[in-house]
């Protein structure tokens, strides 16, 4: 019987492991994003009032263009105690280079307007005005293909390796 090297099988095993690892990493990242977005759906809904909604500007250095930020403050009441929120969504309001995009947010959240806020029942000082998108959960299948495919390639390479070892022992 002719001796065959295991280099090709090791290569396939490595490729399978790399594909499964990358797929698994993105499955975890997208899964966490989906679960975080889904959490706010269960938070308590309360009335809030926009107290401040304006554009703030920052300039990190003399040669760096200015960035703009939506400075938002809204107030809500839970069990007789007042709280203030600053976030539209769960993440911090971003800094952008385009002032017009921030102006659209300022126009949307006018000072004095009544809005609905969703408040974390465990931490009443954490609130949002909008839910994050659950799109990561809907696209988790794609990296899942890499995870399953990579595990298939790895499993096939290991199966072939074991089969060759058994054939050599006879």
Legacy VTK file of the C-alpha trace (Angstrom):
# vtk DataFile Version 3.0
C-alpha trace
ASCII
DATASET POLYDATA
POINTS 170 float
0.000 0.000 0.000
1.325 3.469 -0.910
2.037 5.860 1.985
0.118 9.140 1.736
1.149 12.252 3.631
-1.157 13.983 6.023
-0.220 17.488 4.850
-3.328 17.834 2.700
-5.575 16.669 5.527
-3.935 19.087 7.977
-4.444 21.870 5.462
-8.132 20.976 5.075
-8.529 20.705 8.845
-6.968 24.149 9.273
-9.201 25.671 6.569
-12.275 24.068 8.167
-11.263 25.290 11.605
-10.632 28.828 10.289
-14.000 28.948 8.496
-15.825 27.597 11.542
-13.990 30.034 13.820
-14.822 33.070 11.715
-18.407 31.943 11.241
-18.770 31.246 14.957
-17.344 34.656 15.860
-19.861 36.451 13.651
-22.709 34.257 14.891
-21.845 35.351 18.449
-21.520 39.032 17.494
-24.805 39.077 15.568
-26.529 37.047 18.276
-25.473 39.535 20.957
-26.649 42.445 18.815
-30.026 40.814 18.314
-30.460 39.989 22.010
-29.523 43.537 23.072
-32.012 44.994 20.595
-34.696 42.578 21.745
-34.197 43.459 25.431
-35.520 46.991 25.072
-38.765 45.604 23.612
-39.580 44.265 27.091
-38.700 47.450 28.960
-41.335 49.544 30.689
-43.006 52.183 28.541
-43.329 55.657 30.123
-44.127 59.197 29.037
-41.182 61.563 28.710
-40.630 65.206 27.834
-37.782 66.491 25.681
-35.888 69.044 27.778
-32.993 69.760 25.421
-32.351 68.919 21.789
-29.519 70.710 20.045
-26.374 70.245 18.017
-23.100 70.219 19.883
-19.770 70.496 18.120
-16.349 69.143 18.985
-12.988 69.642 17.383
-10.324 67.195 18.464
-7.378 69.064 16.966
-6.529 72.103 14.843
-6.175 70.045 11.636
-9.166 67.814 12.292
-12.577 68.784 10.898
-15.350 69.441 13.367
-17.741 66.670 14.360
-21.330 67.148 15.407
-23.374 65.393 18.033
-27.067 65.401 18.937
-27.207 66.598 22.514
-30.498 65.234 23.793
-31.958 65.298 27.274
-35.392 64.014 28.153
-37.053 63.630 31.521
-39.369 60.891 32.745
-40.859 59.850 36.049
-40.897 56.413 37.682
-42.660 55.897 41.021
-42.523 59.588 41.890
-38.822 59.988 41.096
-37.573 61.949 38.098
-34.877 60.611 35.792
-33.066 62.016 32.788
-32.112 60.165 29.636
-29.693 61.214 26.924
-29.810 58.416 24.373
-32.066 57.923 21.431
-31.028 54.276 21.131
-29.033 51.994 23.375
-25.717 53.182 21.994
-24.429 56.694 22.577
-25.655 59.270 20.091
-22.852 59.279 17.492
-20.574 62.092 16.385
-20.948 62.765 12.653
-19.155 64.998 10.181
-22.418 66.100 8.565
-24.312 68.757 10.491
-27.448 68.215 8.358
-27.881 64.635 9.609
-27.798 65.865 13.200
-30.192 68.717 12.346
-32.730 66.131 11.176
-32.585 64.526 14.640
-32.943 67.908 16.368
-35.986 68.658 14.212
-37.448 65.262 15.025
-37.045 65.566 18.819
-38.308 69.090 19.537
-37.914 70.650 22.981
-41.106 70.392 25.035
-42.598 67.541 23.019
-44.140 64.534 24.722
-42.511 61.254 23.691
-42.552 57.630 24.740
-39.458 56.247 26.441
-38.657 52.639 27.247
-37.028 52.252 30.652
-34.955 49.351 31.947
-36.906 47.903 34.881
-33.708 46.886 36.697
-31.970 50.239 36.145
-34.549 53.036 35.899
-31.846 55.547 34.898
-31.342 53.634 31.618
-33.846 54.587 28.929
-34.181 54.834 25.159
-36.554 56.600 22.808
-36.195 54.061 19.981
-35.529 50.367 19.790
-32.423 49.167 17.971
-32.954 47.123 14.864
-33.214 43.363 15.242
-31.677 42.864 11.789
-28.581 41.064 13.170
-30.835 38.198 14.182
-32.335 37.984 10.733
-28.944 37.771 9.027
-27.301 35.348 11.456
-27.897 32.507 8.996
-25.109 33.712 6.695
-22.178 33.331 9.109
-23.972 30.219 10.356
-23.318 28.707 6.916
-19.594 29.312 7.395
-19.735 27.778 10.871
-21.532 24.638 9.691
-19.500 24.377 6.478
-16.225 24.819 8.335
-17.177 22.156 10.849
-18.080 19.871 7.941
-14.674 20.385 6.285
-12.905 19.867 9.631
-14.941 16.737 10.386
-14.283 15.295 6.937
-10.522 15.896 7.268
-10.449 14.278 10.716
-12.511 11.339 9.449
-10.083 10.802 6.556
-7.114 11.045 8.938
-8.569 8.388 11.269
-9.439 6.180 8.301
-5.876 6.373 6.968
-4.418 5.592 10.390
-6.616 2.491 10.669
-5.646 1.380 7.130
-1.927 1.793 7.969
-2.229 -0.294 11.130
-3.468 -3.351 9.175
LINES 1 171
170 0 1 2 3 4 5 6 7 8 9 10 11 12 13 14 15 16 17 18 19 20 21 22 23 24 25 26 27 28 29 30 31 32 33 34 35 36 37 38 39 40 41 42 43 44 45 46 47 48 49 50 51 52 53 54 55 56 57 58 59 60 61 62 63 64 65 66 67 68 69 70 71 72 73 74 75 76 77 78 79 80 81 82 83 84 85 86 87 88 89 90 91 92 93 94 95 96 97 98 99 100 101 102 103 104 105 106 107 108 109 110 111 112 113 114 115 116 117 118 119 120 121 122 123 124 125 126 127 128 129 130 131 132 133 134 135 136 137 138 139 140 141 142 143 144 145 146 147 148 149 150 151 152 153 154 155 156 157 158 159 160 161 162 163 164 165 166 167 168 169
